[in-house]
Amino acid sequence: MTLPDAATAMAAGVVVIGRNEGERLMACLQALRAQPRPVIYVDSGSSDGSLERARPLCDAVLPLDPAQPFSAARARNEGTALLRQRHPDLRQVQFIDGDCLMQPTWLNAAEAALDADPKLAIVIGHLQEMKPEASVYNRLCALEWQSPAGLIENFGALGGIMMVKLAVFEQLGGFRPEVIAGEDSEFGVRVGEAGLQVRKLDVAMARHDADIHRFSQWWTRSVRAGHAIGQRAFLHGDGPLRDCARERRSTWVWGVGLPLFVLLTAWPTYGLSLLLLGGYGLLGWRIFRFRRGRGDSAADAWLYTRFNLLAKLANGRGLLRFQWNRLRGRFRIIEYK
């Protein structure tokens, strides 16, 4: 890749992570070539030839050692270390996944925003789903990506596609490799606890290809989200920002406690305990009203509500899985595609 000379050197480098992304990775790297920045591609054990195909499109390709567990956190950390080693004058790092296309105006806007505000540590922008019509699960992702611009205080809205000041990233120790889901949000919490800010700019950042076409993929993704809730709350739920404390309580109630209680008491109560399932109807009405207030159509709000209620059960399974993993002291990524 041809980089700009020192007189026009950019503030940020880019770390791309992926595994078996195929043509989507090629499109991601080609889009970055139109906005010359140093690019490191970090590969987590691909078997589709991604490493070889990526080499001509990057500054460097970094295959992760399979002797250690793969995770997005580990990939981004190791990619950043290599980027820093090769380009020590960079001030910022942009993270992006190999199934995304960076939008043309984003890098300049993000660099300028971080340079202009010493309190600002991370910026994100609008993320759009490429093919929301391809499946109901892609449509759900499109709804999930929607959030207003401005300061971010609920770090669940912070995804892995972000630009970060390198000085902050290094001072905070980067991502925690043992956080196998929600590592981006967990890092955001530490940024907030350090007295720094995270902001969503009103700028198109990237287009994302969820490529989820089966219920089993969506279910596993929701289990993964429950694991993230449990781990984030374990790490920061008692801290000043109370990260995921409310989400964990909700998951224990709706995803574990209530369904288990109804199941165990259905026989001795002659089925009367089944009436408690009406609580899900009330919860669904609250979710529906919230999404309508966010500007969703009635159809989209109803779609989001149905799957959000079902996700409570998957989240509950993920929360239990986190507790088991914590007891064993072993955390491995949960893959859904």
C-alpha positions in Angstrom: 0.0 0.0 0.0 1.3 3.5 -0.9 1.2 5.8 2.1 1.2 9.6 2.1 4.5 11.4 2.7 5.4 12.9 6.1 4.1 16.3 5.2 0.6 14.9 4.8 0.8 12.0 7.2 -2.5 11.0 8.7 -3.2 10.8 12.4 -4.7 7.3 12.4 -3.8 3.7 11.4 -6.3 1.0 10.9 -6.5 -2.5 12.4 -8.8 -5.0 10.6 -9.7 -8.3 12.2 -11.3 -11.3 10.6 -11.7 -15.0 10.2 -12.9 -16.7 7.0 -14.5 -13.4 5.7 -13.6 -14.2 2.1 -14.8 -11.6 -0.4 -16.1 -9.4 2.3 -12.6 -9.0 3.6 -11.3 -8.1 0.2 -14.0 -5.5 -0.2 -13.2 -4.1 3.3 -9.5 -3.8 2.4 -10.2 -2.3 -1.1 -12.3 0.4 0.5 -9.5 1.3 2.8 -7.0 1.6 -0.1 -9.1 4.6 -1.3 -8.3 6.4 2.0 -4.5 5.8 2.4 -3.7 4.9 6.0 -1.4 2.2 7.3 -3.5 -1.0 7.6 -2.8 -4.1 9.6 -4.9 -7.2 9.0 -5.1 -9.6 11.9 -6.3 -13.1 11.1 -7.8 -15.6 13.6 -7.1 -19.0 12.0 -8.8 -18.5 8.6 -8.9 -21.5 6.3 -10.2 -19.7 3.2 -7.0 -18.1 1.9 -7.7 -14.8 3.6 -4.1 -14.3 4.7 -2.6 -14.7 1.2 -5.2 -12.6 -0.5 -4.9 -9.8 2.1 -1.1 -9.4 1.8 -1.1 -7.1 -1.3 -3.8 -4.9 0.2 -2.2 -4.2 3.6 0.9 -2.8 5.3 1.2 -6.1 7.1 -0.8 -9.3 7.8 -0.6 -10.8 11.3 -1.8 -14.4 11.8 -2.6 -15.1 15.5 -0.8 -18.0 17.2 -3.4 -20.8 17.5 -1.8 -22.0 20.7 -3.7 -19.2 22.5 -7.4 -18.8 22.5 -8.7 -16.5 19.7 -10.8 -13.4 20.6 -11.6 -10.1 19.1 -9.9 -8.4 22.0 -6.7 -10.3 21.5 -6.7 -9.7 17.8 -7.1 -5.9 18.2 -4.5 -5.7 20.9 -1.9 -7.6 18.8 -2.8 -5.6 15.7 -2.4 -2.3 17.5 1.0 -3.4 18.9 2.3 -4.1 15.4 0.8 -0.9 14.1 2.5 1.1 16.8 5.8 -0.7 16.2 5.7 0.1 12.4 4.3 3.6 12.7 5.3 5.1 16.1 4.1 8.6 15.2 0.4 7.7 14.9 -1.9 9.3 17.4 -5.0 7.2 16.8 -6.1 3.7 15.8 -9.3 2.8 13.9 -10.7 -0.7 14.5 -12.9 -2.3 11.9 -14.1 -5.9 11.3 -13.5 -7.7 8.0 -17.2 -7.8 7.2 -17.5 -4.0 7.1 -16.9 -1.2 4.5 -15.4 2.0 5.9 -17.3 5.1 4.6 -15.4 7.7 2.7 -15.7 10.7 5.0 -15.3 8.8 8.3 -11.6 8.7 8.9 -11.0 12.4 8.4 -14.0 13.3 10.5 -13.0 11.0 13.4 -9.3 12.2 13.3 -10.4 15.8 13.5 -12.9 15.2 16.3 -10.3 13.4 18.5 -7.6 16.0 17.8 -9.9 18.9 18.7 -11.0 17.6 22.2 -8.5 16.5 24.8 -11.3 14.9 26.9 -12.5 12.8 24.0 -11.0 9.3 23.9 -13.2 7.3 21.5 -15.5 8.2 18.6 -17.9 6.1 16.6 -20.4 7.0 13.9 -23.4 5.7 12.2 -23.2 2.0 11.3 -25.6 0.7 8.6 -26.6 -2.8 7.7 -25.8 -3.6 4.1 -28.6 -6.1 3.4 -31.4 -5.6 5.9 -33.8 -7.2 3.5 -31.8 -10.5 3.2 -33.2 -12.0 6.4 -35.2 -11.1 9.5 -32.0 -11.4 11.5 -30.2 -8.8 9.3 -33.2 -6.5 9.8 -32.9 -6.9 13.6 -29.2 -5.9 13.3 -30.2 -2.9 11.3 -32.6 -1.8 14.1 -29.9 -2.6 16.7 -27.4 -0.3 15.0 -29.7 2.7 15.3 -28.8 5.2 18.0 -28.6 9.0 18.2 -25.4 11.0 17.9 -23.9 12.6 21.0 -22.1 11.6 24.2 -22.3 7.9 25.0 -23.0 7.0 28.7 -24.5 3.6 28.2 -21.5 1.7 26.8 -23.6 -1.1 25.5 -24.0 1.2 22.5 -20.3 1.1 21.8 -19.3 -1.4 19.2 -16.0 -2.8 18.1 -15.8 -0.4 15.1 -14.3 2.7 16.7 -11.4 5.2 16.6 -9.4 5.5 19.8 -6.6 7.7 20.9 -3.5 5.5 21.1 -2.2 7.1 24.3 -5.5 6.3 26.0 -5.5 2.8 24.6 -2.0 2.1 25.9 -2.6 3.7 29.3 -5.6 1.6 29.9 -3.9 -1.6 28.7 -6.1 -2.1 25.6 -8.9 -4.7 25.5 -9.1 -7.5 28.1 -8.4 -10.7 26.2 -10.4 -12.8 28.7 -13.5 -10.7 27.8 -14.8 -12.9 24.9 -17.9 -10.8 24.2 -18.6 -7.1 24.8 -14.9 -6.3 25.0 -15.5 -3.0 23.2 -18.1 -1.9 25.7 -16.0 -3.1 28.7 -13.1 -0.9 27.4 -15.5 2.0 27.1 -16.4 1.6 30.7 -12.8 1.9 31.7 -12.5 5.0 29.5 -15.5 6.5 31.3 -14.2 5.6 34.7 -10.9 7.4 33.8 -12.9 10.7 33.3 -12.7 10.7 29.5 -15.5 10.8 27.0 -16.9 8.6 24.2 -19.0 10.3 21.5 -21.0 9.2 18.5 -20.5 11.6 15.6 -23.3 12.4 13.2 -21.3 10.9 10.4 -21.6 7.7 8.4 -18.9 5.4 9.7 -19.3 2.0 8.1 -21.6 -0.5 6.4 -21.9 -3.9 8.0 -22.8 -7.3 6.6 -24.3 -9.3 9.4 -24.9 -12.3 7.1 -27.2 -14.1 9.6 -29.7 -16.3 7.9 -30.6 -19.0 10.4 -32.4 -18.9 13.7 -29.6 -20.9 15.3 -27.1 -18.2 14.4 -29.3 -15.5 15.9 -29.8 -17.6 19.1 -26.1 -18.2 19.6 -25.5 -14.4 19.0 -28.0 -13.7 21.8 -26.4 -16.3 24.1 -23.1 -14.4 23.4 -24.8 -11.2 24.5 -25.9 -12.7 27.7 -22.4 -13.8 28.4 -21.2 -10.3 27.8 -23.8 -8.9 30.2 -22.6 -11.3 32.9 -18.9 -10.6 32.4 -19.3 -6.8 32.2 -21.4 -6.7 35.3 -18.9 -8.9 37.2 -16.1 -6.6 36.3 -17.8 -3.2 36.7 -21.4 -3.7 38.0 -20.3 -2.5 41.5 -18.2 0.3 40.1 -19.1 4.0 39.8 -20.9 3.5 36.4 -22.8 0.4 37.5 -22.1 -1.1 34.1 -24.7 -3.8 33.2 -26.0 -4.1 36.7 -29.5 -3.4 35.5 -29.2 -5.6 32.5 -27.9 -8.5 34.7 -30.9 -8.1 37.0 -33.3 -8.1 34.1 -31.7 -11.2 32.6 -31.8 -13.1 35.9 -35.6 -12.2 36.2 -36.8 -12.6 32.7 -34.3 -15.0 31.2 -33.7 -17.4 34.2 -35.8 -16.9 37.3 -39.4 -16.4 35.9 -39.3 -19.2 33.3 -37.7 -21.6 35.8 -40.2 -20.8 38.5 -43.2 -21.3 36.2 -41.8 -24.6 35.0 -41.2 -25.9 38.5 -44.5 -24.8 39.9 -46.8 -25.6 37.0 -47.7 -29.1 38.3 -48.2 -28.3 42.0 -50.3 -25.1 41.1 -52.4 -27.0 38.6 -51.1 -24.7 35.9 -52.0 -21.5 37.6 -48.3 -20.4 37.6 -48.6 -20.2 33.8 -50.5 -16.9 34.4 -47.2 -15.3 35.4 -46.1 -15.6 31.8 -48.4 -12.6 31.2 -45.6 -10.5 32.6 -43.8 -11.0 29.3 -46.8 -9.3 27.6 -46.4 -6.3 29.8 -42.7 -6.2 29.1 -43.3 -6.5 25.4 -45.7 -3.6 25.5 -43.0 -1.4 27.2 -40.4 -2.5 24.6 -42.8 -1.8 21.7 -43.6 1.7 23.1 -39.9 2.5 23.5 -39.1 1.5 20.0 -42.0 3.5 18.6 -40.7 6.5 20.6 -37.3 6.0 18.9 -39.0 6.4 15.5 -39.5 2.7 14.4 -42.5 1.8 12.2 -45.1 -0.3 13.9 -43.9 -3.3 12.0 -40.3 -2.8 12.9 -41.1 -2.1 16.6 -43.2 -5.3 16.7 -40.4 -7.3 15.1 -37.9 -6.0 17.6 -40.2 -6.6 20.5 -40.9 -10.3 19.6 -37.2 -11.2 19.2 -36.2 -9.1 22.2 -38.5 -11.1 24.4 -37.2 -14.4 23.0 -33.7 -13.2 23.4 -34.2 -12.9 27.2 -34.1 -16.7 27.3 -30.9 -16.9 25.2 -29.4 -14.1 27.3 -30.2 -16.1 30.4 -28.4 -19.1 29.0 -25.4 -16.9 28.2 -25.4 -15.5 31.8 -25.4 -19.0 33.2 -22.6 -19.9 30.8 -20.5 -17.0 32.0 -21.0 -18.1 35.6 -19.7 -21.6 34.7 -16.8 -20.2 32.7 -15.8 -18.0 35.6 -15.8 -20.9 38.0 -13.6 -22.9 35.6 -11.4 -19.8 34.8 -11.6 -20.6 31.1 -13.2 -18.3 28.5 -13.4 -19.2 24.8 -15.2 -17.2 22.1 -18.8 -18.0 21.2 -19.0 -18.1 17.4 -22.4 -17.7 15.6 -21.2 -17.7 12.0 
